[in-house]
Amino acid sequence: MNSLLSVFGSNSSTDTSAIDTCPTSANSAQFVRDTQAFLLLLSHCEEIGWSSIRLIPSDGSILTIHHTYIDLGDRTHDLYIDIPQRWPNERPCCRTYIPVEFTIETWCPKTSRLIEILMNFHSTIDSLQIFWTQLNELERDAIVLDEKPIPYSSTSRRLKINDNVHVQVQIDPYNPSAFPSLIFYGPSMLIRSFDERLEQNRHHWNEAHSNIILNLEHILDITFPTNLFLRSKSQSNEDQQQECGICYESTVDQQNSSIIYCETANCYKQYHEKCWKSWLRKKVPQRNTCNVLDIVVDERINTTATASGPCLFCKRNIISKSMGNTPAAIPSMVSLPIFGVGLTTLCLSLCFCCYLWRLRRDTLKEKGYRKDQYMRCKVKNSNCVICLEDFCEDEEIAVCPCEHAFHKRCLSPWLQNNCTCPMCNMCIKPETSGSCQLPDIL
């Protein structure tokens, strides 16, 4: 109550400081509106009950009403209602931390009440009891790898299947008994088998059976580790498996970080992708011999290319990348056929280019003069004495019996009036029509 008075008192003092001794009608109207808004907010708070709320000062609004609700599972939920500056004409804003969106859909300044917002909040929390019960069963019946404490707004849990593979189970808050969203994390050769089982047995999901763990064990044909003795016995091994082999930080908590797995059985060591690439860049230039393929990955390109090299622990296997929401890296058995197809395509392209080159050469051979053919002929001159130009490729050349060569275009007009060679005046046998015969053309 005192905080409410202090808030409105500070607002009214700033308004009345400019009034001096002669208040205007505008200032009087503002004072009346502030008084009415104060009385309306006071009545709303009294209707809710002062013991159920707490008033908090706020910079962007008049104040914030904090309400705490404890559900049937002894879970505590906080609701924050920001009262705007233009209260009650402007709709209040709600802030809470639950897995569904909670907003004020309609607001009428004259009829809407703040207690209705609280009642809707209680109703929403009560409707999510089955959802939180499902999450509690996951934490009870399986080993959860998520970092504690887990907020109530989270809709997923990471469950351990074995030391090398874990699964992220995301439940729909509106339909918690429906088939959840599953994402497997681990080496690609291991999670591939789980993906195949999931696709084959997906139709076996029983929504009438409320226990998600039993449904998953039936579909995936596995048993989640739940025994306390098993949990304590494998705790040290689990901690080693869930940490990066280079920086020794956890690989489970960093959801946005890509993980690289060793694909060798009985190893399956994990590395952060950034740690692995940094180590590979430093170590590759120092090695003289290596039996595996080292691929330099360009950091400027956002790609799922695999960075390969020897494992730091088993020293003999290839590291391949397995990313949560992205497809696993292409295994070698798939990359080899792809390489073969590319090589075959390259060979066919080269053969086609050779065929085009040969076709062009044959075409030029059929057209008139060719330099090699001209050089094989016994001619006494290397240029045409009629036009005084040298012989060039792709030109038709006429050779007389005296072994003197001329351009066809130059010799034809000459022979129309003469029957002798332009150089040696040797007689060329005339045709029956009286004109001289054109010599053979190369």
Secondary structure as GFF3:
##gff-version 3
##sequence-region A 1 442
A	DSSP	alpha_helix	2	16	.	.	.	ID=ss1
A	DSSP	alpha_helix	25	48	.	.	.	ID=ss2
A	DSSP	three_ten_helix	50	52	.	.	.	ID=ss3
A	DSSP	beta_strand	53	57	.	.	.	ID=ss4
A	DSSP	beta_strand	63	70	.	.	.	ID=ss5
A	DSSP	beta_strand	76	83	.	.	.	ID=ss6
A	DSSP	beta_strand	93	96	.	.	.	ID=ss7
A	DSSP	alpha_helix	114	127	.	.	.	ID=ss8
A	DSSP	alpha_helix	129	141	.	.	.	ID=ss9
A	DSSP	beta_strand	156	160	.	.	.	ID=ss10
A	DSSP	beta_strand	166	170	.	.	.	ID=ss11
A	DSSP	beta_strand	181	185	.	.	.	ID=ss12
A	DSSP	alpha_helix	188	201	.	.	.	ID=ss13
A	DSSP	three_ten_helix	202	204	.	.	.	ID=ss14
A	DSSP	alpha_helix	212	220	.	.	.	ID=ss15
A	DSSP	alpha_helix	228	233	.	.	.	ID=ss16
A	DSSP	alpha_helix	235	241	.	.	.	ID=ss17
A	DSSP	beta_strand	259	262	.	.	.	ID=ss18
A	DSSP	beta_strand	270	272	.	.	.	ID=ss19
A	DSSP	alpha_helix	273	283	.	.	.	ID=ss20
A	DSSP	three_ten_helix	284	286	.	.	.	ID=ss21
A	DSSP	beta_strand	319	322	.	.	.	ID=ss22
A	DSSP	alpha_helix	332	366	.	.	.	ID=ss23
A	DSSP	alpha_helix	371	376	.	.	.	ID=ss24
A	DSSP	beta_strand	397	399	.	.	.	ID=ss25
A	DSSP	beta_strand	405	407	.	.	.	ID=ss26
A	DSSP	alpha_helix	408	417	.	.	.	ID=ss27
A	DSSP	beta_strand	440	441	.	.	.	ID=ss28
###
